[in-house]
């Protein structure tokens, strides 16, 4: 009986030490509302994406294709925006139009040599999305960019050639209207969701 009593006392003191509260304190901001102190914890924002629920398998398949296409061309659009900033800085340092024209011809050749093969593998749908995403990244249509860097005649030639294949270099990006789903997909990519 005495061993049982000793065992219970040891068990009681051991458990009381285990169940005791930590002496760590967490400092939390607070607000006083009507003489009441309320803890105030700031939580980072959460973006909610509004994808429609598709009624048919065809619509769901079309949306899956759009996601795949945007994911394929978005890195190209990001790269185009970065390259544009890089080349604008170079062109601002150049004083003569002739030198700027020579630099842009060399840039076009370099881009074609480095990325031309991969860009030619894009589908027509991916090309159209890329044109819109370039507008999103740079703030200028592809036509305006070509016109600024290569001149009006070259821009007209590229636009005429693009129209043959169903592209429109003057097309603007409309994140609130026609390109709403593309904008949602891009924001999901940027947030690491897809």
Secondary structure, 3 states (H helix, E strand, C coil): CHHHHHHHHHHHHHHHHHHCCCCCCCCCCEEEECCEEEECCCCCCCCCCCCCCCCCHHHHHHHHHHHHHHHHHHHHHHHHHHHHHHHHHHHHHCCCHHHHHHHHHHHHHHHHHHHHHHHHCCCHHHHHHHHHHHHHHHCCCHHHHHHHHHCHHHHHHHHHHHHHCCCCCCCCCCCCCCCHHHHHHHHHHHCCCC
